[in-house]
Amino acid sequence: MTETPILFSIALLLPLSALLTVLQPNPYNALISRGVLGAVSALAYTSLGAADVAVTEALMGSLLIIVLYTIAVRATMVIRLGVVRLQETPSASVETVSAAIKAACRKTHLRFETTAYDTVEDAVNALKNGDSDILLGTSDAMVVFTDRGPEHPAGDTPVLVYRPAGLERFARRISVATGVTAFRWPDTDISKGDH
């Protein structure tokens, strides 16, 4: 009879920890919540006398799954920005857009890596090979060709070209926040601008 309050409290903790896991915006906090869910489940199985299931849940649900998910989350949550720099110092507009991308990455719990490319060809190859997710340069450094013809904003206006791998909303958000012209690759072709 003394087991009833313990089982009742464990039964309340299970859906609470599951709900906490699902509602976490930060993936790392969700992993911690998932570990708590595994530990509570193992505790529930132990209370019910299923020691073998409790050990399995403790090892799989609390330990192995968390380690594997941490590796997967760490490997996939990165935005790789390729910046086309044909001169030593980048333009102020490119720096502004780059700072906006960094801020958006922090807000969505993404890691941010920047690689500078000396030529447009190197940057395009990096985008094609998957070494960059987003290319950023000025309109005088690179010309973007769409099905409507060449898109060539005036001056040193920043141009953003992104891979379609789930980056549409991210690129649209950056475009709205900074006024940068964003293009989706491979719907576009990129070549060197007039120099």
C-alpha positions as a Python dict, from the first residue, in 0.01 Angstrom:
ca = {
    (1, 'M'): (0, 0, 0),
    (2, 'T'): (292, 235, 56),
    (3, 'E'): (393, 184, -308),
    (4, 'T'): (80, 357, -438),
    (5, 'P'): (194, 720, -373),
    (6, 'I'): (533, 644, -524),
    (7, 'L'): (380, 489, -835),
    (8, 'F'): (134, 776, -861),
    (9, 'S'): (411, 1038, -845),
    (10, 'I'): (616, 846, -1104),
    (11, 'A'): (308, 819, -1326),
    (12, 'L'): (273, 1200, -1308),
    (13, 'L'): (641, 1255, -1388),
    (14, 'L'): (632, 1049, -1709),
    (15, 'P'): (393, 1264, -1916),
    (16, 'L'): (534, 1581, -1760),
    (17, 'S'): (891, 1497, -1864),
    (18, 'A'): (770, 1384, -2209),
    (19, 'L'): (585, 1712, -2257),
    (20, 'L'): (889, 1906, -2139),
    (21, 'T'): (1103, 1719, -2395),
    (22, 'V'): (869, 1796, -2684),
    (23, 'L'): (822, 2165, -2599),
    (24, 'Q'): (1191, 2257, -2565),
    (25, 'P'): (1304, 2511, -2829),
    (26, 'N'): (1672, 2444, -2762),
    (27, 'P'): (1776, 2096, -2883),
    (28, 'Y'): (2036, 2058, -2609),
    (29, 'N'): (1776, 2122, -2339),
    (30, 'A'): (1551, 1870, -2514),
    (31, 'L'): (1829, 1613, -2486),
    (32, 'I'): (1853, 1674, -2113),
    (33, 'S'): (1476, 1639, -2082),
    (34, 'R'): (1495, 1315, -2280),
    (35, 'G'): (1752, 1185, -2032),
    (36, 'V'): (1517, 1271, -1746),
    (37, 'L'): (1236, 1090, -1927),
    (38, 'G'): (1454, 779, -1960),
    (39, 'A'): (1550, 793, -1592),
    (40, 'V'): (1187, 833, -1482),
    (41, 'S'): (1086, 542, -1707),
    (42, 'A'): (1360, 325, -1557),
    (43, 'L'): (1238, 424, -1211),
    (44, 'A'): (881, 330, -1305),
    (45, 'Y'): (990, -12, -1434),
    (46, 'T'): (1194, -70, -1119),
    (47, 'S'): (894, 18, -902),
    (48, 'L'): (682, -231, -1094),
    (49, 'G'): (940, -507, -1047),
    (50, 'A'): (1072, -523, -1404),
    (51, 'A'): (1441, -487, -1329),
    (52, 'D'): (1555, -617, -1667),
    (53, 'V'): (1343, -361, -1854),
    (54, 'A'): (1458, -89, -1612),
    (55, 'V'): (1825, -162, -1682),
    (56, 'T'): (1759, -163, -2058),
    (57, 'E'): (1574, 168, -2036),
    (58, 'A'): (1846, 322, -1822),
    (59, 'L'): (2118, 220, -2065),
    (60, 'M'): (1930, 290, -2388),
    (61, 'G'): (1689, 570, -2293),
    (62, 'S'): (1915, 767, -2068),
    (63, 'L'): (2265, 698, -2185),
    (64, 'L'): (2309, 569, -2539),
    (65, 'I'): (2029, 767, -2703),
    (66, 'I'): (2151, 1090, -2542),
    (67, 'V'): (2508, 1035, -2660),
    (68, 'L'): (2399, 951, -3017),
    (69, 'Y'): (2155, 1243, -3035),
    (70, 'T'): (2420, 1480, -2904),
    (71, 'I'): (2658, 1374, -3178),
    (72, 'A'): (2386, 1409, -3442),
    (73, 'V'): (2268, 1749, -3319),
    (74, 'R'): (2623, 1878, -3296),
    (75, 'A'): (2703, 1765, -3650),
    (76, 'T'): (2393, 1900, -3822),
    (77, 'M'): (2316, 2230, -3656),
    (78, 'V'): (2567, 2449, -3836),
    (79, 'I'): (2528, 2721, -4099),
    (80, 'R'): (2835, 2752, -4320),
    (81, 'L'): (2863, 3096, -4478),
    (82, 'G'): (3092, 3149, -4775),
    (83, 'V'): (3192, 3512, -4825),
    (84, 'V'): (3324, 3622, -5163),
    (85, 'R'): (3601, 3874, -5093),
    (86, 'L'): (3778, 4008, -5396),
    (87, 'Q'): (3944, 4284, -5194),
    (88, 'E'): (4119, 4270, -4858),
    (89, 'T'): (3849, 4439, -4651),
    (90, 'P'): (3485, 4340, -4693),
    (91, 'S'): (3227, 4608, -4761),
    (92, 'A'): (3024, 4742, -4471),
    (93, 'S'): (2703, 4604, -4623),
    (94, 'V'): (2847, 4250, -4634),
    (95, 'E'): (2958, 4285, -4272),
    (96, 'T'): (2606, 4399, -4175),
    (97, 'V'): (2444, 4099, -4343),
    (98, 'S'): (2703, 3866, -4192),
    (99, 'A'): (2626, 4006, -3844),
    (100, 'A'): (2251, 3957, -3905),
    (101, 'I'): (2313, 3594, -4004),
    (102, 'K'): (2520, 3541, -3687),
    (103, 'A'): (2241, 3689, -3474),
    (104, 'A'): (1979, 3470, -3643),
    (105, 'C'): (2198, 3164, -3585),
    (106, 'R'): (2230, 3245, -3215),
    (107, 'K'): (1855, 3291, -3188),
    (108, 'T'): (1786, 2950, -3346),
    (109, 'H'): (2067, 2772, -3157),
    (110, 'L'): (2277, 2710, -3469),
    (111, 'R'): (2653, 2718, -3491),
    (112, 'F'): (2798, 2960, -3743),
    (113, 'E'): (3110, 2911, -3954),
    (114, 'T'): (3251, 3159, -4207),
    (115, 'T'): (3487, 3084, -4493),
    (116, 'A'): (3632, 3355, -4719),
    (117, 'Y'): (3680, 3282, -5089),
    (118, 'D'): (3912, 3480, -5314),
    (119, 'T'): (3728, 3399, -5636),
    (120, 'V'): (3364, 3358, -5730),
    (121, 'E'): (3449, 3022, -5890),
    (122, 'D'): (3585, 2887, -5561),
    (123, 'A'): (3273, 3005, -5378),
    (124, 'V'): (3039, 2849, -5634),
    (125, 'N'): (3229, 2520, -5618),
    (126, 'A'): (3198, 2525, -5238),
    (127, 'L'): (2822, 2578, -5272),
    (128, 'K'): (2793, 2296, -5527),
    (129, 'N'): (3002, 2056, -5317),
    (130, 'G'): (2810, 2134, -4998),
    (131, 'D'): (3104, 2302, -4826),
    (132, 'S'): (2893, 2620, -4792),
    (133, 'D'): (2522, 2656, -4726),
    (134, 'I'): (2503, 3027, -4806),
    (135, 'L'): (2716, 3249, -5029),
    (136, 'L'): (2740, 3618, -4956),
    (137, 'G'): (2905, 3875, -5176),
    (138, 'T'): (2847, 4213, -5330),
    (139, 'S'): (2671, 4266, -5660),
    (140, 'D'): (2985, 4410, -5814),
    (141, 'A'): (3175, 4090, -5724),
    (142, 'M'): (2923, 3836, -5857),
    (143, 'V'): (2633, 3835, -6099),
    (144, 'V'): (2342, 3599, -6041),
    (145, 'F'): (2159, 3459, -6344),
    (146, 'T'): (1798, 3348, -6303),
    (147, 'D'): (1548, 3224, -6561),
    (148, 'R'): (1455, 3592, -6616),
    (149, 'G'): (1813, 3687, -6705),
    (150, 'P'): (2098, 3841, -6509),
    (151, 'E'): (2014, 3997, -6172),
    (152, 'H'): (2261, 4272, -6104),
    (153, 'P'): (2166, 4514, -5824),
    (154, 'A'): (2350, 4844, -5836),
    (155, 'G'): (2664, 4928, -5641),
    (156, 'D'): (2800, 4705, -5371),
    (157, 'T'): (2458, 4571, -5272),
    (158, 'P'): (2491, 4240, -5086),
    (159, 'V'): (2376, 3930, -5273),
    (160, 'L'): (2287, 3610, -5088),
    (161, 'V'): (2268, 3270, -5260),
    (162, 'Y'): (2152, 2975, -5049),
    (163, 'R'): (2113, 2601, -5084),
    (164, 'P'): (1751, 2485, -5064),
    (165, 'A'): (1819, 2238, -4783),
    (166, 'G'): (1568, 2389, -4543),
    (167, 'L'): (1714, 2738, -4562),
    (168, 'E'): (1425, 2911, -4743),
    (169, 'R'): (1270, 3063, -4432),
    (170, 'F'): (1610, 3145, -4284),
    (171, 'A'): (1722, 3325, -4603),
    (172, 'R'): (1386, 3505, -4632),
    (173, 'R'): (1419, 3625, -4273),
    (174, 'I'): (1770, 3757, -4339),
    (175, 'S'): (1651, 3918, -4663),
    (176, 'V'): (1366, 4099, -4489),
    (177, 'A'): (1581, 4207, -4194),
    (178, 'T'): (1871, 4344, -4399),
    (179, 'G'): (1728, 4421, -4743),
    (180, 'V'): (1973, 4181, -4908),
    (181, 'T'): (1869, 4020, -5237),
    (182, 'A'): (1842, 3642, -5182),
    (183, 'F'): (1851, 3376, -5453),
    (184, 'R'): (1797, 3003, -5430),
    (185, 'W'): (2059, 2775, -5579),
    (186, 'P'): (2052, 2570, -5813),
    (187, 'D'): (1769, 2777, -5964),
    (188, 'T'): (2035, 3041, -6030),
    (189, 'D'): (2376, 3049, -6191),
    (190, 'I'): (2655, 3268, -6055),
    (191, 'S'): (2944, 3426, -6240),
    (192, 'K'): (3214, 3680, -6169),
    (193, 'G'): (3103, 4043, -6175),
    (194, 'D'): (3259, 4326, -6370),
    (195, 'H'): (3608, 4404, -6243),
}
